[in-house]
Amino acid sequence: MADNTKKRRLSNDVIGQLQDDLKQSPLNVNTWDTLIDKVIAKDKHEQVIQVFEDCLVYFSYLGYFWNRYATYLLERLEFDKTKEIFNRCLPKVANVELWRSYIRYVRRTNSIITGGEEARRLIIKSFEISLENIGMDYNSDVLYDDYIEFLNEWQPINPNERNHRNDLLRGLYRSLIKSPVKDLERYWTDYTNFENEANPNKQISRKLVNEISGEYMNTRIKLSDLVNKIKGIPKADRYLMNNEFDFSKVGSLSLVIAWSEWERTNPFNLEKNVVKKRVNLSFQKSLQLYPFIPKLWYNYFTYLMDQQQDPSTEATNGESNQAQQAQELIVTVKQAISLNPTSFILSTLLSDLLQSDGKDVDTIKKVYLDLIEALQKYYNTDQVEDSIVNRSITEAYILLMNMLKSSKDGRSEIRKVFSQARKFENLTYHCYVQNAYLEYYTFNDVKVAKKIFDLAFKKFNDNISFLNYYLNFVISIKDFSQAKVVYETFIKSNQDSLDREKLFKVYQSFMQFESQFGDPISLRNLEKRLSNQFGLDSLYLAMINRLSPFCSPSNLLELEPPFNSVKQIDEKQGSLDSILSTPVSASTSIEDPTNRPKNGPKKQKIDDNLVIKDDIYNLLRILPKKTFFKDVPILNEKLVEVLTSLNL
C-alpha cells in the first residue's frame, strides 16, 4: 500500500517523485532508468553515482545499467573509476554493448599514437578477451565488426607487420565462420575477398578458402537451427519490464526455457568448455529478459550446481576455487531473492546452500523470516487473494520449523517459531498439524502433540480437512474414546451451520469408525441417528462404506439397492480420509426424510423388445468363445461388402 505519510513533493520535483515511487516499488526497471536520465541531466555527479549504486543493488545482473554507469564515467574521463566498474561486472555479466564499452575504455587509455606497438598489443588482447567471453552471442557481430575495423585501420610499415596483421584477420575470419552469429554470409564474402587481396597467387587464396568452406557450410546449418530456436525471443539487450509478470509474454518465456535446454544438448558438437559458455550465456540472456520469474533462476542455479559437481570440473578446480564458486552461488541466489522476495523455491534453495556451507542457525532462520516478512507485505492489499496469502505465510512457518528440527536446540527453537506463528491471526490449521507431527514423530511426545491438536480444534472446529488430520492422529495412537469425542463435538457444533451433504459425509466416516473400532450398541444408535436425519437411502449408502477399505461393493455379490437414486460407491471411498475428502455428487444427494414419497419410487417399465429370449440366450451360451479359433472365421467388413453387392 502507498505510504500516505510521505512528505508532499512539489510538482516540478520530478527526481523526488521518482525516488518516492522507488521506495514503494524498488523493482520497477523503467522508473530507475528514468531517474538516471533525470539526475544525469541535472549534472549532479555525486547524486548520479549514488543512484547508479542504489540501482545496482537490485539489478547487478543487468548489463544495461552497468554499461550506462561505465559510459557515464568514461565520458567524464574518470578512467580509474571506470576500470573499477568493469572489474566489478566483467566477465560475469553477459552483454555485448558492455564489452564494446570496455574496448572503448581500453582504446581511450592506450593511444597507439603515444603508446605505439605496446598500446596496439593491449587493444588486440582486450578484443580477444571480449570475443572469448561474448563472441558466441548471436548478436555479437557488432563486436566482430569493431575488431575487423580496428585491424583494417592498421597501416603496416613493413612486410612483417603486414603478415602479422593478415594472420590476425585470417584467424578472426576463420573463427567467425565457425561461430553461428548474425550476418554469417556477409563474413564469408568478406573473408573470400580478404584472401584474394592478401594473396596475389590465386591458387593459394583458393586453397585457403576451400580449407574452410566445409566448416562454413556446417555453420550455416547450425545457424539455421539456432535462429529457429531464438525466433520470437526479444532481441534487445535491454528489455524493461515491471515485476508484475505480463502473461502476454508467456510464449517467449517458454522459448527461452527451451533455448537453454537445447543448448545443454550440445547441438553444435563443441568442446565442453565452449558448451558451458553457451549454456551460461543462454541462461543469463533469459534472466535479463525475465528477472522476476523464479523458475528461470532455479533452472540456472541447478545447472551451476551440476557443473560444480561434475567430476571433470572437480579435477580441474582446486578446493579453494570450489569454495569460492559456492560463495558466489550463494551471493547470486540472494540477488535472485531480492528480485523475487516471495519465492519459496529460491528461499528454500538458499537455506539448503547455507546449511551445506555450515552457516549458523540464526543466519539460516533469517532466510525464512525474510520470506514471511515479504509475504506479509501483501496483506491488506488487492494484489493477491487473502486465502493465498494466509496459506503462503503458514507454509513459510512450516518450512522454518522443518529446518530447525535438526538443529542443536531444535525443539525449543520450533516452539518459539510456533508461538510466533500463532500471533498471525489468519494462520491456517496446517501449521498446527505440522507442529503436532514434529512433537510426536521427531520428539516422541504424544501428550504435547495431543494438546496442540486440541488447541487447534477449538479454532478450526468447523473445518472438515482439519477434522480428517485430527481423527487420523487420535486413531493412530489408539485413543478411540477421544476420536468419538471429536466426532460428536464436530457434529454438535456444526449440526445447523454445516452444509447438509458435508455433514452426511462426517456421519459416513463416523459409521465406518464405529464399525471398525466401536461396539455394536453404539453402531446401532448411530445408524438410527443417520436414518432419522437423512433417510433410508443415506443409511444404505453409509452401510456400504462399512466395508473394509480393501474391498469395493462392485466386487461383491450385492443385491440391488432399494432406491435407484443410490449410487454405487467406488473403492476410493473405503477409508476415513476418502470419505471426508471426496465430494458428494448430485447422484448421491442426501434425501430429506420429510420429502420422501409415501408409496416409494415408481418402477421403470422394461421394453419387451430389448429382452433376450431364453432360446437365443441358450444358443449363445453353448457357442465356443472366439479364443478357440486361430483365425477369424468371418471378417465383418468382408461380409458387409458381400451383402451390399448382392442384387436381391
LINJO-V653148 format. One record per residue. RES is the residue in one letter. SS is DSSP state (helix for helix, strand for strand, loop for the rest). Layout:
RES SS
RES SS
This chain:
M loop
A loop
D loop
N loop
T loop
K loop
K loop
R loop
R loop
L loop
S loop
N loop
D loop
V helix
I helix
G helix
Q helix
L helix
Q helix
D helix
D helix
L helix
K helix
Q helix
S loop
P loop
L loop
N loop
V helix
N helix
T helix
W helix
D helix
T helix
L helix
I helix
D helix
K helix
V helix
I helix
A helix
K helix
D loop
K loop
H helix
E helix
Q helix
V helix
I helix
Q helix
V helix
F helix
E helix
D helix
C helix
L helix
V helix
Y helix
F loop
S loop
Y loop
L loop
G helix
Y helix
F helix
W helix
N helix
R helix
Y helix
A helix
T helix
Y helix
L helix
L helix
E helix
R loop
L loop
E loop
F helix
D helix
K helix
T helix
K helix
E helix
I helix
F helix
N helix
R helix
C helix
L loop
P loop
K loop
V loop
A loop
N loop
V helix
E helix
L helix
W helix
R helix
S helix
Y helix
I helix
R helix
Y helix
V helix
R helix
R helix
T helix
N loop
S loop
I helix
I helix
T helix
G helix
G helix
E helix
E helix
A helix
R helix
R helix
L helix
I helix
I helix
K helix
S helix
F helix
E helix
I helix
S helix
L helix
E helix
N helix
I helix
G loop
M loop
D loop
Y loop
N loop
S loop
D helix
V helix
L helix
Y helix
D helix
D helix
Y helix
I helix
E helix
F helix
L helix
N helix
E helix
W loop
Q loop
P loop
I loop
N loop
P helix
N helix
E helix
R helix
N helix
H helix
R helix
N helix
D helix
L helix
L helix
R helix
G helix
L helix
Y helix
R helix
S helix
L helix
I helix
K loop
S loop
P loop
V loop
K loop
D loop
L helix
E helix
R helix
Y helix
W helix
T helix
D helix
Y helix
T helix
N helix
F helix
E helix
N helix
E helix
A helix
N loop
P loop
N loop
K helix
Q helix
I helix
S helix
R helix
K helix
L helix
V helix
N helix
E helix
I helix
S helix
G helix
E helix
Y helix
M helix
N helix
T helix
R helix
I helix
K helix
L helix
S helix
D helix
L helix
V helix
N helix
K helix
I helix
K loop
G loop
I loop
P loop
K loop
A loop
D loop
R loop
Y loop
L loop
M loop
N loop
N loop
E loop
F loop
D loop
F helix
S helix
K helix
V helix
G helix
S helix
L helix
S helix
L helix
V helix
I helix
A helix
W helix
S helix
E helix
W helix
E helix
R helix
T loop
N loop
P loop
F loop
N loop
L loop
E loop
K helix
N helix
V helix
V helix
K helix
K helix
R helix
V helix
N helix
L helix
S helix
F helix
Q helix
K helix
S helix
L helix
Q helix
L helix
Y loop
P loop
F loop
I loop
P helix
K helix
L helix
W helix
Y helix
N helix
Y helix
F helix
T helix
Y helix
L helix
M helix
D helix
Q helix
Q helix
Q loop
D loop
P helix
S helix
T helix
E helix
A helix
T helix
N loop
G loop
E helix
S helix
N helix
Q helix
A helix
Q helix
Q helix
A helix
Q helix
E helix
L helix
I helix
V helix
T helix
V helix
K helix
Q helix
A helix
I helix
S helix
L helix
N loop
P loop
T loop
S loop
F helix
I helix
L helix
S helix
T helix
L helix
L helix
S helix
D helix
L helix
L helix
Q helix
S helix
D loop
G loop
K loop
D loop
V helix
D helix
T helix
I helix
K helix
K helix
V helix
Y helix
L helix
D helix
L helix
I helix
E helix
A helix
L helix
Q helix
K loop
Y loop
Y loop
N loop
T loop
D loop
Q loop
V loop
E loop
D helix
S helix
I helix
V helix
N helix
R helix
S helix
I helix
T helix
E helix
A helix
Y helix
I helix
L helix
L helix
M helix
N helix
M helix
L helix
K loop
S loop
S loop
K loop
D loop
G helix
R helix
S helix
E helix
I helix
R helix
K helix
V helix
F helix
S helix
Q helix
A helix
R helix
K loop
F loop
E loop
N loop
L loop
T loop
Y helix
H helix
C helix
Y helix
V helix
Q helix
N helix
A helix
Y helix
L helix
E helix
Y helix
Y helix
T helix
F loop
N loop
D loop
V helix
K helix
V helix
A helix
K helix
K helix
I helix
F helix
D helix
L helix
A helix
F helix
K helix
K helix
F loop
N loop
D loop
N loop
I helix
S helix
F helix
L helix
N helix
Y helix
Y helix
L helix
N helix
F helix
V helix
I helix
S helix
I loop
K loop
D loop
F helix
S helix
Q helix
A helix
K helix
V helix
V helix
Y helix
E helix
T helix
F helix
I helix
K helix
S helix
N helix
Q loop
D loop
S loop
L loop
D loop
R helix
E helix
K helix
L helix
F helix
K helix
V helix
Y helix
Q helix
S helix
F helix
M helix
Q helix
F helix
E helix
S helix
Q helix
F helix
G loop
D loop
P helix
I helix
S helix
L helix
R helix
N helix
L helix
E helix
K helix
R helix
L helix
S helix
N helix
Q helix
F helix
G loop
L helix
D helix
S helix
L helix
Y helix
L helix
A helix
M helix
I helix
N loop
R loop
L loop
S loop
P loop
F loop
C loop
S loop
P helix
S helix
N helix
L loop
L loop
E loop
L loop
E loop
P loop
P loop
F loop
N loop
S loop
V loop
K loop
Q loop
I loop
D loop
E helix
K helix
Q helix
G helix
S loop
L helix
D helix
S helix
I helix
L helix
S helix
T loop
P loop
V loop
S loop
A helix
S helix
T helix
S loop
I loop
E loop
D loop
P helix
T helix
N helix
R loop
P loop
K loop
N loop
G loop
P loop
K loop
K loop
Q loop
K loop
I loop
D loop
D helix
N helix
L helix
V loop
I loop
K loop
D helix
D helix
I helix
Y helix
N helix
L helix
L helix
R helix
I helix
L loop
P loop
K loop
K helix
T helix
F helix
F loop
K loop
D loop
V loop
P loop
I loop
L loop
N helix
E helix
K helix
L helix
V helix
E helix
V helix
L helix
T helix
S helix
L loop
N loop
L loop
